[in-house]
């Protein structure tokens, strides 16, 4: 990670970080047709959460939402959400297609227990 918490989250209080959302996407996946593997995504999101815990405390790291922002489709959304470190998904290119976007939103809600 480039920079430190003093650069990236300059002036933020732990309670502010707890209400924030970070989007994680490995640089090498930007523009790619396939997302990183689920275990790679979980590891990256876990690293971010650990970093926040060290810098701002447990409550901030538990409240913070980490969104995977890579190539997401309805076909891979459930696997990408398997890790408790991943709080949600960015739809990327699929967000341009309202039907695909709706499928992804429904999957996130079901997997994360928002709807039955």
C-alpha positions as CSV (number, residue, x, y, z in Angstrom):
1,X,0.0,0.0,0.0
2,X,1.4,3.4,-1.0
3,X,1.4,5.9,1.8
4,X,0.3,5.7,5.3
5,X,-2.9,6.4,7.2
6,X,-1.7,9.9,7.8
7,X,-1.7,10.5,4.0
8,X,-4.6,8.4,2.9
9,X,-7.0,9.2,5.7
10,X,-5.5,12.5,6.9
11,X,-7.5,14.1,9.7
12,X,-10.0,11.2,9.9
13,X,-11.2,10.1,13.3
14,X,-11.9,6.4,14.0
15,X,-15.6,7.0,14.1
16,X,-15.5,8.5,10.7
17,X,-13.4,5.6,9.3
18,X,-16.0,3.2,10.8
19,X,-18.7,4.9,8.5
20,X,-16.5,4.8,5.4
21,X,-16.3,2.5,2.4
22,X,-13.1,1.6,0.6
23,X,-13.1,0.1,-2.9
24,X,-10.4,-2.5,-3.4
25,X,-9.2,-3.5,-6.9
26,X,-5.7,-4.8,-7.6
27,X,-4.1,-2.5,-10.1
28,X,-3.3,-5.5,-12.4
29,X,-7.0,-6.3,-12.8
30,X,-8.1,-2.8,-14.0
31,X,-9.4,-3.1,-17.5
32,X,-9.2,-6.9,-17.4
33,X,-12.1,-9.1,-18.4
34,X,-11.7,-11.5,-15.4
35,X,-11.6,-10.6,-11.7
36,X,-8.8,-11.7,-9.4
37,X,-9.4,-15.0,-7.8
38,X,-11.6,-15.0,-4.7
39,X,-8.7,-15.9,-2.4
40,X,-6.6,-13.0,-3.8
41,X,-9.5,-10.7,-3.2
42,X,-10.1,-11.9,0.4
43,X,-6.4,-11.5,1.1
44,X,-6.3,-7.9,-0.2
45,X,-9.5,-6.9,1.7
46,X,-8.2,-8.6,4.8
47,X,-4.9,-6.6,4.5
48,X,-6.9,-3.4,4.3
49,X,-9.0,-4.3,7.3
50,X,-5.9,-5.2,9.3
51,X,-4.2,-2.0,8.3
52,X,-7.3,0.0,9.5
53,X,-7.4,-1.9,12.7
54,X,-3.8,-1.1,13.5
55,X,-4.2,2.6,12.5
56,X,-7.7,3.3,13.9
57,X,-8.8,0.5,16.2
58,X,-11.1,-2.5,16.1
59,X,-14.4,-0.6,15.9
60,X,-13.2,1.3,12.9
61,X,-12.1,-1.8,11.1
62,X,-15.3,-3.6,11.9
63,X,-17.5,-0.7,10.8
64,X,-15.6,0.0,7.6
65,X,-17.1,-1.5,4.4
66,X,-14.7,-2.9,1.9
67,X,-16.0,-3.3,-1.6
68,X,-14.3,-5.3,-4.4
69,X,-14.4,-3.1,-7.5
70,X,-13.1,-5.5,-10.2
71,X,-14.8,-7.3,-13.0
72,X,-18.0,-8.7,-11.4
73,X,-20.7,-10.6,-13.0
74,X,-23.7,-12.5,-11.7
75,X,-21.8,-15.7,-12.5
76,X,-18.9,-15.0,-10.1
77,X,-20.5,-12.7,-7.5
78,X,-21.3,-15.4,-5.0
79,X,-17.7,-16.8,-5.0
80,X,-16.3,-13.3,-4.7
81,X,-18.5,-12.6,-1.6
82,X,-17.5,-15.9,0.1
83,X,-15.0,-14.1,2.3
84,X,-16.2,-12.2,5.4
85,X,-13.6,-9.6,4.5
86,X,-15.6,-8.6,1.3
87,X,-18.6,-6.5,2.2
88,X,-19.9,-5.8,-1.3
89,X,-19.1,-5.6,-5.0
90,X,-18.8,-2.9,-7.6
91,X,-20.5,-4.0,-10.8
92,X,-18.0,-2.4,-13.2
93,X,-19.0,-3.0,-16.8
94,X,-22.0,-5.1,-15.8
95,X,-23.4,-2.0,-14.0
96,X,-24.2,-0.6,-17.5
97,X,-26.7,-3.4,-18.1
98,X,-29.7,-2.9,-15.8
99,X,-30.6,-6.6,-15.8
100,X,-27.1,-7.8,-14.9
101,X,-26.8,-5.1,-12.3
102,X,-30.0,-6.1,-10.7
103,X,-28.9,-9.7,-10.6
104,X,-25.6,-8.7,-8.9
105,X,-27.5,-6.5,-6.3
106,X,-29.9,-9.4,-5.5
107,X,-26.9,-11.8,-5.0
108,X,-25.2,-9.4,-2.7
109,X,-28.3,-8.9,-0.6
110,X,-28.9,-12.7,-0.4
111,X,-25.3,-13.7,0.4
112,X,-24.9,-10.9,3.0
113,X,-28.3,-11.8,4.6
114,X,-30.1,-8.6,3.8
115,X,-33.0,-10.5,2.2
116,X,-34.0,-14.1,2.4
